[in-house]
Structure formats: structure tokens, C-alpha cells
């Protein structure tokens, strides 16, 4: 399978040799020889659902020509704006309204359909709990076998009824009679049926065969994990493109948010649950997430991503405009930058997001901030550790330049960790923070010690048998074997002692110092959780990395093997301190209650440590949180390797 790619452009910088024999190079933030080149762009980060969905709603509401959506999940009954000032349309109603006015609406969502399902029948896959996806990504969609299980817990009857009706009218891979009725309505001149198109996509047998043969960057990835990745990949991209045909109107969104009620929340991340038209109505708690809004030539790469996927699923070719002269509009507070669209697209062997993460870490010299749903891709920990060690060894003396600071905000809940607890442990172990996942750490270390003891005993038995053999009479050989046996005996005694100590549940798993690296790994809680009540987790769904306050990448990709190498993903990357520093300050201020957003990394690190300690004390005494930020802690002993 091939895909047409642009020729990579070489970076060339002129040097006036008559004036100087020296030149200063700066860290290359963008991925070279990539699928898409850096292009002009105006950019605005969008933090949390209230801000994100308002911007998307406004853009769709203003659409004149087209609306293109790629999503992992789509709920037609979702209210994007919930301010109580007026009654806004549900997103399904808004799309119907625009289609009625002649706007062509195309929605492409992931689902396991008849031609891609390993089980051989159509299904709305995320209603199927046994394969590990625990939310319905297309509630109310077709399925004779799963109407009973595709209804989310947060939906009321009116929402679910509308979802079912919407999909019956517009799903072009739905049940036969629904598709026939849609075609009849379109032929009869019903504009909504003619202009509004929903279809789904999955992974073909050919795609899965490629994944089955794939070599992964994580050499320690278990075979069971590889098998599950091959069996159940997903299309995880999230993007919206409005009026791509006109540069003065074209607006794109590179998103982390899914178009489901669970993803709507405010910056407050309140403990309180509201009506679905007035605020967060998710039953699983608050949710932290990040998306972005773009204009300018970079929307051409978003169009390319959509058009290729749309043609693959529907056969429809969309004419490509000349995006090169699209203006960098400053509306809605967008800031002009150079930005690069990055993808994971396994069908085309595209792994530019992975390259971007590793390259950016390689450029790190002061700080790394990762805010992500998962923190379990060990090759990233390897790179961070290596860069810190290199900085300490090659001149970045910590006594003079201080350390490389790593700040992480991720999930510590069962929902966030359990399916990948082993790879989360491996990540934290490598960064010296296995103390935050102690029971899994103890079990993994004991397993390693048991294997080492078994190997030792096997080797010792072989040497002992040889020494007891009357046929071996070479004194020198026997002396060598005796020395080896003595070394094995000493090693075995040491391993047994380590095992005895580790088996004692009172023995504390301790943090390890990594040369040149200082690490905070944290999670979030609802700041208004009442005293005397178990603190409510804030589920982190964001996919963001900031390096040196100069570079950022955000979008749909998680920090795990699935996002780096298996699922289709879409990110955007840019290098502009005006944007990156402002976003980092905003997020840190939210998470620390305004106390830990300093630009000076040692001061920020200390402020985070102070908040972590205060919250640990307050939690243990039944008080309310000081701020959302708490230290990551996963207390389960369950070891799972499905992700």
C-alpha cells in the first residue's frame, strides 16, 4: 500500500565566510524527511471541553461550504455549549441545520464494522467490554446485537432516542433499510440526507497483517501485548476542518477531545455533576484535555489527512485547493507560527509523532513537561534518562547549570493504569520513581530475582555435577570450576537475601536518584472535593509535551506503543516560546492553584514538592485538597500487559 508524499525540503542557512568563520546552530525541533513539512499557521491552544467545544461549535455554526470531521467517537445528542444563556443546538442538530442550508457535512468515525471485525459481524465496538474499551464511542448507532450495551451511563432517554434516530437517518454503513431510506430521501431532494454523510472506518486484514509483522521500538514489549495491538487497533485521530475551500474562512482543529459528553468539562474540574445542558454531566468524574485551533497553509495538511481517509472509505475524491496562500488569520486570538502536522499511520509506515517525541527530548536542556492520559512507553524514559546523563557528563554540570527537570501529569486511577500497569512500572522504574507504584514494583522485582536464582541454581548444578564426576581429573580445570562454583554460591546468597528483604511487605520501595534528572510524577483531583469525602480523581485525557518552554506537540497521541506505532494519530508541533510558555503557565497555575507556575524550574520544582506534601498530609487527615495536584500513586498489585 502506497501513499503519495511530498519530497522533503532541505534546511539551508547561508554563512558569509568573508565576515566570519563561525556559525551558531539551534536545536532542530521539526521532524526532517517527514510526511508533512512545517508550514505557516496561526495557532490557539484550547484547554478543556468548555473552551474547545465552544470554538468548534462557533466554527461549524459559521460554515458556508463544508464541515469535515474525523473522530474516535461521536454522540449526536451532545451539547457543545452549556452556559445557560440560551438554548444551543445539539451537535447532531447543528450539522443537520447546516446541511439543510447547503453545507456539505462529512463525519468519519472509528468503529469495527462488518468488513473489519475479527468477530465477523457488525458491532459498535466500544460497547463490548471484554476487549477492554469501556465507553461507547458511537452511542445509539446500529447493531442488532448490542442496543442494550451501547448506551452510556450519562445519557438520559431523550439523548439516547435522538442518537438512535440520527444514526438511522445518516449512517451510510448502517442497517440496510436505514441506508435505503436515506438514499430515497436524498433522491427526493431532502437536503439533509443529500448533504450530511456519516461513515465509519476500521482496519482491514491487510492492515492487521502489517501490524503483526511490525518491529516495535520497545524491545521489552510482551508477545501478549503485541497480539492485542494487532487484533484491536483503532483510528484515534480527532480533527475538524471547516470551509477548507476558502482561505478567508478555512479553520481547522487538531484535537485531543472526543465528541462525547464525558469530555465536556470546565477548568474548575468540579466535584459536582450537572445537567447535560448546564455543565459536566459525566458519571466518571472531571476530565482534563487539550485541543487547538489553526488557520493558514497548515490546514492543507489537515485536508490531505481527511481527504485520503474519506476516499479510502467512500471512494469520493475531494478536489484540493491551493493552500499555500491561505492567510494566517488572527481571529479568535490565534498567534502566527510555523507548525508541522504529524501522524501515526501504520498503513503507510508513518511514525512522525514518535520521531517528534524522541527528537524533542534529545533537544531538552532545562525542562520537559508531559501531560498525558498514559505514561507507559519505555523508549521515551530511556531517551530522557540518556539525555539527562549526557548533559551531566558533557558539561551541563548540575552544580552550575542545575538538572534537567521532568514534570509529568497523568492518571493514577484504575481506569488510567490497570490495563498497562506493567509498562507504567517499567517507565517509572527507569526514571527512578518506582516508589509510586510499589506493589507492582515489588512483584516485578521478585519475578526478576526468582529468574536469576533459577539460572544460578541451574549453572551451579551443572558445575557441581562436573566436579563430582570421576572422569574429570585435570587439576587446573577442577580449580577453575571450583572458583566458579564459589562465585555462584556467593551470588546465590546475595540474591536470596535480596529476595527475603523484598518479600517483607514492611520494606519500603524507595525513590532512586537519576544523575542529572529531577522528576515529579503527579495526577489530579477535583479541588472542591468536600472534607471527609474520598478525593475525586480528575481523569487526564490530554496529549501534550512541552520542552524547554520552547517546543510543544499536542493532539491525539498518547505516551504508549499503541499511539506511537499502531493506531492512526494526529498531532501538531510548533516551536514558539510565546505560545509554549503561556500554555505551560496556564496549565501549571490550574493544577497548583496558582502556586506552582514559576518560570524558574528549581523554584517550580520546589513549589510542586510543597503542594504534594501538603496534599498528602491533608488527604491522610480527611481534609479537602489544597490544589488539584497530588503525587502519582498506584496502590494495586495487579499486573496487566494489555497496553
C-alpha positions in Angstrom: 0.0 0.0 0.0 1.5 3.4 -1.0 0.6 7.0 -0.4 1.9 9.9 -2.3 4.3 12.0 -0.2 5.9 15.4 -0.8 9.6 15.5 -1.2 11.3 16.6 2.0 12.8 20.1 1.9 16.4 20.6 2.9 17.2 23.2 5.5 20.0 25.5 4.2 21.5 28.5 6.1 23.9 30.9 4.3 27.2 31.9 6.1 29.2 34.9 5.0 32.7 33.4 5.2 34.3 36.7 4.4 32.9 38.1 7.6 33.2 35.1 10.0 34.4 31.6 10.2 31.8 30.7 12.9 28.1 29.8 12.9 25.7 29.1 15.7 23.2 26.2 15.2 19.9 25.9 17.1 18.2 22.8 18.1 16.1 21.4 15.2 12.6 21.0 16.6 10.8 19.9 13.4 11.0 16.4 12.0 13.1 16.3 8.9 12.2 13.9 6.0 8.7 13.7 7.3 5.4 13.3 5.7 4.4 17.0 6.1 6.8 20.0 6.2 6.5 22.9 8.7 4.1 25.5 7.3 2.7 28.9 8.1 -0.1 28.7 10.7 -2.0 30.7 13.2 -2.5 28.7 16.4 -4.5 28.9 19.5 -4.4 26.2 22.3 -7.8 25.2 23.7 -7.8 23.9 27.2 -10.7 21.7 28.5 -14.1 21.0 27.0 -15.9 24.3 27.7 -13.4 26.3 25.6 -12.8 23.7 23.0 -16.3 22.7 22.1 -17.5 26.4 22.1 -14.8 27.2 19.5 -15.7 24.1 17.4 -19.5 24.9 17.6 -18.9 28.6 16.6 -16.8 27.5 13.6 -19.4 24.9 12.4 -22.2 27.4 13.0 -20.5 29.9 10.7 -19.7 27.3 8.0 -20.6 28.4 4.4 -19.3 25.5 2.3 -18.2 22.3 4.2 -17.6 20.7 7.5 -15.2 17.7 7.7 -14.8 15.7 11.0 -12.6 12.8 11.9 -13.3 11.4 15.3 -12.8 8.4 17.6 -16.3 8.9 19.0 -19.4 10.9 18.0 -22.5 11.5 20.1 -25.2 13.4 18.1 -27.0 14.4 21.2 -24.0 16.2 22.8 -24.4 19.8 23.8 -21.2 21.6 22.9 -22.1 24.9 24.6 -23.6 24.8 28.1 -23.6 28.3 29.5 -27.3 28.6 30.3 -27.5 31.9 28.4 -29.6 30.4 25.6 -30.6 27.0 24.2 -27.9 25.8 21.9 -28.5 23.0 19.4 -27.1 19.5 20.0 -24.2 18.9 17.6 -26.3 16.5 15.5 -29.0 19.2 15.2 -26.4 21.8 14.2 -25.0 19.5 11.5 -28.5 18.9 10.2 -29.2 22.6 10.1 -26.0 23.4 8.2 -26.7 20.5 5.7 -30.2 21.9 5.1 -28.7 25.2 4.2 -26.4 23.5 1.6 -23.3 23.0 3.6 -21.7 19.6 2.9 -21.1 17.7 6.1 -18.8 14.7 6.2 -18.2 12.8 9.5 -15.7 9.9 9.7 -15.6 7.9 12.9 -13.8 4.8 14.1 -15.8 1.6 14.6 -15.3 -2.1 14.0 -17.7 -2.8 11.1 -18.6 -5.9 9.2 -15.6 -5.9 6.9 -13.0 -5.2 9.6 -14.4 -7.0 12.6 -12.5 -10.0 13.7 -15.7 -11.4 15.1 -17.3 -11.4 11.7 -20.4 -9.3 12.4 -21.2 -5.6 12.7 -20.8 -4.0 16.1 -20.4 -0.7 17.8 -17.2 -1.9 19.3 -16.9 0.3 22.4 -20.0 -1.2 23.8 -18.1 -4.5 24.0 -16.5 -4.6 27.5 -14.4 -7.7 27.1 -11.8 -6.3 24.7 -11.0 -3.5 27.1 -12.7 -0.4 25.6 -15.0 0.7 28.4 -17.1 3.5 26.8 -19.5 3.7 23.9 -17.9 5.8 21.2 -21.0 5.9 18.9 -24.0 5.7 21.3 -27.2 4.7 19.6 -25.6 3.5 16.4 -26.8 0.4 14.6 -26.3 -3.1 15.9 -28.9 -5.8 16.3 -26.7 -7.4 19.0 -25.8 -4.5 21.2 -28.5 -1.9 21.6 -28.6 -3.0 25.2 -24.9 -2.1 25.8 -24.0 0.9 23.7 -25.9 3.4 25.9 -23.5 5.5 28.1 -24.3 5.8 31.8 -24.6 9.6 31.4 -27.3 9.6 28.7 -31.0 10.2 29.5 -33.8 8.7 27.4 -34.2 11.8 25.2 -30.5 11.8 24.3 -30.3 8.1 23.5 -33.5 8.3 21.5 -32.1 11.2 19.4 -28.8 9.3 18.9 -30.6 6.3 17.5 -32.8 8.4 15.2 -29.8 10.4 14.0 -27.7 7.4 13.1 -30.7 5.7 11.4 -31.1 8.8 9.1 -27.4 9.5 8.3 -25.2 6.4 8.9 -24.0 5.3 5.4 -22.8 2.0 6.8 -25.9 1.4 8.9 -28.6 -1.2 8.6 -29.8 -1.9 5.1 -33.3 -0.3 5.4 -31.9 2.8 7.0 -29.4 3.2 4.1 -32.2 2.6 1.6 -34.4 5.2 3.2 -31.5 7.7 3.3 -31.0 7.2 -0.4 -34.7 7.6 -1.2 -34.8 10.9 0.8 -31.7 12.2 -0.9 -33.1 11.4 -4.3 -36.4 13.1 -3.3 -34.5 16.4 -2.7 -34.2 16.3 1.1 -31.1 18.4 1.6 -30.1 17.0 5.0 -30.0 13.5 3.5 -28.2 14.7 0.4 -25.6 16.8 2.3 -25.0 15.1 5.6 -22.8 12.0 5.5 -21.6 9.8 8.4 -19.4 6.8 7.7 -17.1 4.7 9.8 -13.6 3.1 9.3 -11.7 0.3 10.7 -8.6 -1.8 9.9 -8.5 -4.3 7.1 -7.0 -7.7 7.1 -4.0 -6.3 5.1 -3.6 -3.6 7.8 -3.6 -6.1 10.6 -1.1 -8.4 8.7 1.3 -5.4 8.5 0.9 -4.8 12.3 1.5 -8.5 13.0 4.9 -8.3 11.3 5.9 -5.0 12.8 9.1 -4.5 14.8 8.4 -2.2 17.8 10.8 0.3 19.4 10.1 -1.2 22.8 12.3 -4.3 22.9 10.7 -5.4 26.2 7.1 -5.4 24.8 5.4 -8.7 25.7 4.1 -11.0 23.0 0.6 -10.8 24.5 0.7 -7.1 24.2 1.8 -7.3 20.6 -1.0 -9.7 19.8 -3.6 -7.4 21.3 -2.3 -4.4 19.5 -2.6 -6.3 16.2 -6.0 -7.7 17.0 -7.6 -4.4 18.2 -6.1 -1.3 16.6 -8.2 1.8 16.4 -8.4 5.1 14.4 -7.7 7.5 17.1 -7.4 10.8 15.2 -9.6 13.8 16.1 -9.8 16.8 13.8 -12.3 19.3 12.4 -11.9 21.3 9.2 -14.5 24.0 8.3 -14.7 25.7 4.8 -11.4 24.3 3.5 -12.3 25.7 0.1 -11.8 29.4 1.1 -8.6 30.7 2.8 -10.5 33.5 4.4 -12.9 31.1 6.1 -10.8 27.8 6.5 -10.5 26.9 10.1 -9.0 23.7 11.5 -8.9 21.9 14.8 -6.3 19.4 15.9 -7.9 17.8 18.9 -7.5 15.6 22.0 -11.2 15.8 22.8 -13.7 13.2 21.7 -17.2 14.3 20.7 -18.9 12.7 23.7 -20.4 14.0 26.9 -17.6 12.5 29.0 -15.2 15.0 27.5 -17.1 18.2 28.3 -15.7 19.9 31.4 -14.6 23.4 32.7 -11.2 24.4 34.0 -12.7 24.1 37.5 -13.0 20.3 37.3 -15.7 20.4 39.9 -16.7 17.5 42.1 -20.3 18.5 41.3 -22.2 16.8 38.4 -24.6 19.0 36.4 -27.5 18.6 33.9 -26.2 17.8 30.4 -27.2 21.2 29.1 -25.6 23.1 32.0 -22.2 21.6 32.8 -20.2 18.4 33.2 -22.6 15.5 33.3 -20.1 12.6 33.1 -20.6 10.0 35.8 -16.9 9.0 35.9 -15.8 12.5 37.1 -14.0 15.6 35.8 -11.7 15.4 32.7 -8.6 17.4 31.7 -8.0 17.7 28.0 -6.3 19.9 25.4 -7.0 20.7 21.7 -6.1 23.6 19.3 -7.4 25.9 16.6 -5.5 26.7 13.4 -5.7 28.7 10.2 -3.4 29.3 7.2 -1.5 26.9 4.9 -1.2 24.2 7.5 -4.9 23.5 7.1 -3.9 22.0 3.7 -2.2 19.1 5.6 -5.4 18.6 7.7 -7.3 18.5 4.4 -4.9 15.9 3.0 -5.3 13.7 6.1 -9.1 13.9 5.8 -9.3 13.5 2.0 -7.2 10.4 1.9 -9.2 8.7 4.7 -12.5 9.8 3.2 -11.6 8.5 -0.3 -10.4 5.2 1.2 -13.8 4.7 2.9 -16.2 6.2 0.4 -14.4 6.4 -2.9 -15.2 10.1 -3.1 -12.2 12.3 -4.3 -12.2 15.8 -2.9 -10.6 18.5 -5.1 -7.5 20.0 -3.4 -7.3 23.8 -3.4 -4.0 25.7 -3.4 -3.5 26.2 0.3 -0.1 27.9 0.0 -1.5 31.5 0.1 -4.1 30.9 2.8 -3.7 33.8 5.3 -2.6 33.4 8.9 -5.8 34.8 10.4 -5.6 36.3 13.9 -9.3 35.8 14.7 -10.2 34.2 18.0 -6.8 35.1 19.4 -4.7 32.9 17.1 -1.0 33.6 17.1 1.2 33.3 13.9 3.8 30.5 14.0 5.4 27.8 11.9 3.8 24.4 12.6 4.1 20.8 11.5 1.3 18.3 11.2 2.5 14.8 12.4 0.8 11.5 12.1 1.0 7.9 13.1 -0.5 6.0 10.2 0.6 2.3 10.2 -0.9 1.5 6.8 1.7 3.9 5.3 4.6 3.2 7.8 4.3 6.7 9.1 5.6 7.3 12.6 6.3 11.0 12.7 4.8 11.6 16.1 7.2 9.0 17.6 10.1 10.7 15.8 9.0 14.1 17.1 8.8 13.0 20.7 12.3 11.4 20.6 13.8 14.4 18.8 12.3 16.9 21.1 13.6 15.0 24.2 17.0 14.9 22.6 17.0 18.7 22.5 15.9 19.0 26.1 18.3 21.0 28.3 16.2 22.6 31.1 12.7 21.1 31.4 10.2 18.6 30.0 6.5 18.8 30.8 4.3 15.8 29.8 0.6 15.9 30.4 -0.9 12.6 29.0 -3.6 10.0 29.5 -0.9 7.3 29.8 2.7 7.3 30.8 3.9 3.9 29.6 6.2 4.0 26.6 9.6 2.8 28.0 11.7 4.0 25.0 10.8 7.6 26.0 12.0 7.0 29.5 15.2 5.6 28.1 15.7 8.7 26.0 15.0 11.1 28.9 17.4 9.2 31.2 20.1 9.2 28.5 19.8 12.9 27.7 20.0 13.8 31.4 23.1 11.6 31.8 24.7 13.1 28.7 24.0 16.7 29.9 25.6 15.9 33.3 28.6 14.2 31.7 29.3 16.6 28.8 29.5 20.0 30.5 26.0 20.7 31.9 27.3 20.4 35.5 24.3 20.2 37.8 26.2 22.3 40.4 26.4 25.1 37.8 23.5 24.6 35.4 21.2 22.6 37.7 19.4 19.4 36.5 17.1 18.5 33.7 13.6 18.8 35.2 10.8 16.4 34.3 7.2 17.2 35.3 4.5 14.7 34.5 0.8 14.8 35.0 -1.0 11.6 34.2 -3.6 9.2 35.6 -3.1 7.1 38.7 -6.6 5.6 38.8 -7.6 2.1 38.0 -9.1 3.3 34.7 -5.9 5.0 33.7 -3.3 2.5 34.8 -4.6 -1.1 35.2 -4.6 -2.2 31.5 -0.9 -1.2 31.2 0.4 -1.4 34.8 3.5 -3.4 33.8 4.6 -0.9 31.2 3.8 2.0 33.5 6.0 0.3 36.1 8.8 -0.1 33.6 8.6 3.6 32.7 8.7 4.7 36.3 11.4 2.2 37.3 13.7 3.6 34.6 13.1 7.2 35.9 13.8 6.3 39.5 10.1 6.6 40.6 9.1 3.0 41.0 8.2 4.0 44.6 4.9 5.5 43.2 3.7 2.0 42.0 5.1 -0.1 44.9 3.1 -3.3 44.7 3.7 -3.8 41.0 7.3 -2.9 41.5 7.7 -5.5 44.3 6.1 -8.2 42.2 8.2 -7.4 39.1 11.5 -7.2 41.1 10.7 -10.5 42.8 10.0 -12.1 39.5 13.4 -11.0 38.2 15.1 -12.2 41.3 13.4 -15.6 41.1 14.5 -16.0 37.4 18.1 -15.0 38.4 18.1 -17.6 41.2 16.8 -20.3 38.9 19.5 -19.5 36.4 22.1 -19.5 39.2 21.0 -22.8 40.6 20.9 -24.4 37.1 24.5 -23.3 36.4 25.7 -24.4 39.9 24.1 -27.8 39.4 25.9 -28.3 36.1 29.3 -27.3 37.7 28.6 -29.5 40.7 27.9 -32.5 38.5 31.1 -32.0 36.6 33.1 -31.6 39.9 31.7 -34.9 41.2 32.5 -36.7 38.0 35.5 -39.1 38.4 36.2 -38.8 34.7 37.4 -35.1 35.2 40.9 -35.3 36.7 42.5 -32.1 35.3 43.5 -30.2 38.5 43.5 -26.8 36.8 40.1 -27.3 35.3 38.7 -28.5 38.6 40.2 -25.5 40.3 38.5 -23.2 37.7 35.2 -24.9 38.2 35.5 -24.7 42.0 36.2 -21.0 41.8 33.1 -20.5 39.5 31.0 -22.5 42.0 32.2 -20.4 44.9 31.2 -17.2 42.9 27.8 -18.7 42.1 27.3 -19.6 45.8 28.1 -16.1 46.8 25.8 -14.7 44.1 23.0 -17.0 45.2 23.4 -16.0 48.9 23.1 -12.3 47.8 20.1 -13.0 45.6 18.3 -14.9 48.4 19.0 -12.1 50.8 17.6 -9.5 48.4 14.5 -11.7 47.8 14.0 -12.1 51.6 14.1 -8.3 52.1 11.8 -7.6 49.1 9.3 -10.2 50.3 8.9 -8.3 53.5 5.8 -6.1 53.0 7.2 -3.6 55.6 10.2 -3.0 53.4 9.6 0.3 51.6 10.2 0.7 47.9 12.3 3.8 47.6 12.9 6.5 45.0 16.2 6.3 43.2 18.3 9.3 42.1 19.0 9.5 38.4 22.1 11.5 37.5 21.2 15.0 36.1 17.5 14.4 36.4 14.8 15.6 38.8 11.3 14.1 38.5 7.8 14.8 39.7 5.1 12.4 38.5 1.6 13.6 39.5 -2.1 13.2 39.0 -5.1 15.5 39.6 -8.1 15.6 41.9 -11.2 17.7 42.0 -10.2 20.8 44.0 -13.7 21.2 45.6 -13.9 17.7 46.9 -15.6 18.1 50.4 -13.7 17.4 53.6 -14.3 13.9 54.9 -15.0 12.6 51.3 -12.7 10.4 49.2 -10.9 12.7 46.8 -12.4 12.5 43.3 -9.9 11.9 40.5 -9.7 14.2 37.5 -9.2 11.9 34.5 -6.3 13.3 32.4 -7.1 12.8 28.7 -4.6 15.4 27.4 -1.8 14.5 25.0 0.7 17.3 25.4 4.5 17.7 25.7 6.4 20.9 26.2 10.3 21.1 26.1 12.5 23.9 27.3 9.4 26.2 27.2 10.2 26.5 23.5 8.5 23.5 21.8 5.2 21.8 22.1 3.3 18.9 20.5 -0.3 18.1 21.2 -3.2 16.2 19.5 -4.5 12.6 19.8 -1.3 10.6 20.6 -0.8 9.0 24.0 2.6 8.0 25.5 2.3 4.3 24.7 3.3 1.9 22.0 -0.3 1.9 20.6 -0.2 5.7 19.8 3.4 5.8 18.6 3.2 2.8 16.3 -0.2 1.2 15.9 -3.3 3.4 16.0 -3.8 6.2 13.5 -3.0 9.5 15.3 -2.8 13.2 14.5 -0.7 15.8 16.3 0.6 19.3 15.7 4.1 20.6 16.7 5.5 24.1 16.9 8.4 26.0 18.4 7.4 29.4 19.7 8.1 30.4 23.3 5.3 33.0 23.3 2.8 30.1 22.9 4.5 27.3 24.8 5.4 29.3 27.9 1.9 30.9 28.2 0.3 27.5 27.8 2.6 25.9 30.4 2.0 28.7 32.9 -1.8 28.4 32.4 -1.8 24.7 33.0 0.5 24.8 36.0 -1.5 27.5 37.5 -4.7 25.5 37.1 -3.1 22.4 38.6 -1.3 24.0 41.5 -4.0 26.6 42.5 -1.7 29.4 41.2 1.2 28.4 43.4 3.5 26.4 41.1 3.6 28.1 37.7 7.1 29.7 38.1 9.4 30.2 35.1 12.4 29.3 37.2 12.4 25.5 37.1 14.1 24.9 40.5 11.6 27.2 42.2 8.7 25.5 40.3 10.0 22.0 41.3 10.1 23.1 45.0 6.6 24.6 44.8 5.3 21.3 43.3 7.0 19.4 46.1 5.4 21.6 48.7 1.9 21.2 47.3 2.4 17.4 47.0 3.4 17.2 50.7 0.6 19.5 51.8 -2.0 17.4 49.9 -0.5 14.1 51.2 -1.0 15.4 54.7 -4.5 16.8 54.0 -5.6 13.6 52.4 -4.4 11.5 55.3 -6.4 13.7 57.8 -9.6 13.8 55.8 -9.3 17.5 54.7 -10.2 19.0 51.4 -7.4 19.4 48.7 -5.1 22.4 48.8 -4.9 22.2 45.0 -5.7 19.7 42.2 -2.0 18.4 42.1 -1.2 15.2 44.0 1.6 12.8 43.7 1.0 9.9 41.4 0.3 6.7 43.4 -1.0 3.4 42.1 -1.5 1.0 45.0 -2.9 -2.1 43.3 -0.7 -5.2 42.9 -2.5 -6.2 39.6 0.0 -6.7 36.8 -1.6 -6.3 33.3 0.1 -6.2 30.0 -2.7 -5.4 27.5 -1.3 -1.9 26.6 
